[in-house]
Amino acid sequence: MAYLFLLIAIVAEVTATSALKQSNGFTRIWPSVVTVAGYAIAFYLLSLTLRTMPTGIAYAIWSGVGIVLVTAVAWLWHGQRLDAAAIIGMALIIAGVLVMNLFSHDAHG
């Protein structure tokens, strides 16, 4: 269940971060509402995840997957360009999350 909560938390955080750009400094109401609601959902579900998953593992997954997904959204919807260094960096982030999750003795509590 922890991984499901974490996955939903990551999606909520990515949604909130993407809406944050659209909120124009919290001057546009609906993107601002999505931002606040998304972060509230994300942190609530992260707190549930931390009941059974070690903080370091959960945060590594949260931040690593979140970085990659926010970058993908920025590339797809906001026209952000990704150079070779950015793509290699994201691949290394994914590799790091996988190594921690698959090989750490503490990954599953």
C-alpha positions in Angstrom: 0.0 0.0 0.0 2.9 2.3 0.7 4.0 2.3 -2.9 0.5 3.1 -4.1 0.3 6.1 -1.7 3.7 7.2 -2.8 2.9 6.9 -6.5 -0.3 9.0 -6.0 1.6 11.5 -3.9 4.2 11.9 -6.7 1.5 12.4 -9.3 -0.2 15.0 -7.1 3.1 16.8 -6.5 4.0 16.8 -10.2 0.5 18.2 -11.0 0.8 20.9 -8.3 4.3 21.9 -9.5 3.1 22.1 -13.1 0.1 24.2 -12.1 2.3 26.4 -10.1 3.9 27.7 -13.3 0.4 28.3 -14.7 -0.7 30.2 -11.5 1.5 33.1 -12.5 2.6 33.9 -8.9 -0.8 32.8 -7.5 -2.6 35.5 -9.5 -4.7 33.0 -11.5 -7.3 31.3 -9.3 -7.8 27.8 -10.8 -4.1 27.0 -11.3 -3.6 28.3 -7.7 -6.3 26.0 -6.4 -4.8 23.0 -8.2 -1.4 23.9 -6.8 -2.5 24.1 -3.2 -4.8 21.0 -3.4 -2.1 19.0 -5.2 0.6 19.8 -2.6 -1.9 19.1 0.3 -2.7 15.7 -1.2 0.9 14.9 -1.9 2.1 15.6 1.6 -0.8 13.8 3.2 -0.1 10.7 1.1 3.7 11.0 1.7 2.9 11.0 5.4 1.0 7.8 5.1 3.8 6.3 3.1 6.3 7.1 5.9 4.3 4.9 8.3 5.8 1.8 6.7 8.6 2.9 4.4 11.9 4.4 5.6 12.1 8.2 5.1 15.3 8.1 3.0 14.0 5.5 0.6 10.6 7.2 0.3 12.2 10.6 -0.3 14.7 9.3 -2.8 11.8 7.8 -4.8 9.6 11.0 -4.3 12.3 13.4 -5.4 13.9 11.3 -8.2 10.6 10.3 -9.9 9.2 13.7 -9.3 12.2 15.5 -11.0 11.9 13.2 -14.0 8.1 13.6 -14.3 8.2 17.4 -13.8 10.8 17.6 -16.5 8.8 15.4 -18.8 5.7 17.6 -18.3 7.7 20.8 -18.9 9.1 19.2 -22.1 5.7 18.0 -23.4 3.5 21.0 -22.4 5.7 24.0 -21.9 8.2 23.4 -24.7 11.2 23.1 -22.4 14.2 21.8 -24.3 16.3 18.9 -23.0 19.9 18.6 -24.0 22.0 15.5 -23.7 23.3 16.4 -20.3 19.7 16.8 -18.9 18.7 13.4 -20.4 21.8 11.7 -19.0 21.2 13.3 -15.6 17.7 12.1 -15.5 18.8 8.6 -16.4 21.3 8.7 -13.5 18.6 9.8 -11.2 16.4 6.9 -12.2 19.3 4.5 -11.9 20.0 5.8 -8.4 16.4 5.4 -7.3 16.4 1.9 -8.7 19.7 0.9 -6.9 18.4 2.2 -3.6 15.1 0.5 -4.0 16.3 -2.8 -5.3 19.5 -3.3 -3.3 19.0 -1.4 0.0 18.3 -3.7 2.9 16.1 -0.9 4.4 14.0 -0.4 1.2 11.0 -2.2 2.5 11.0 -1.2 6.2 
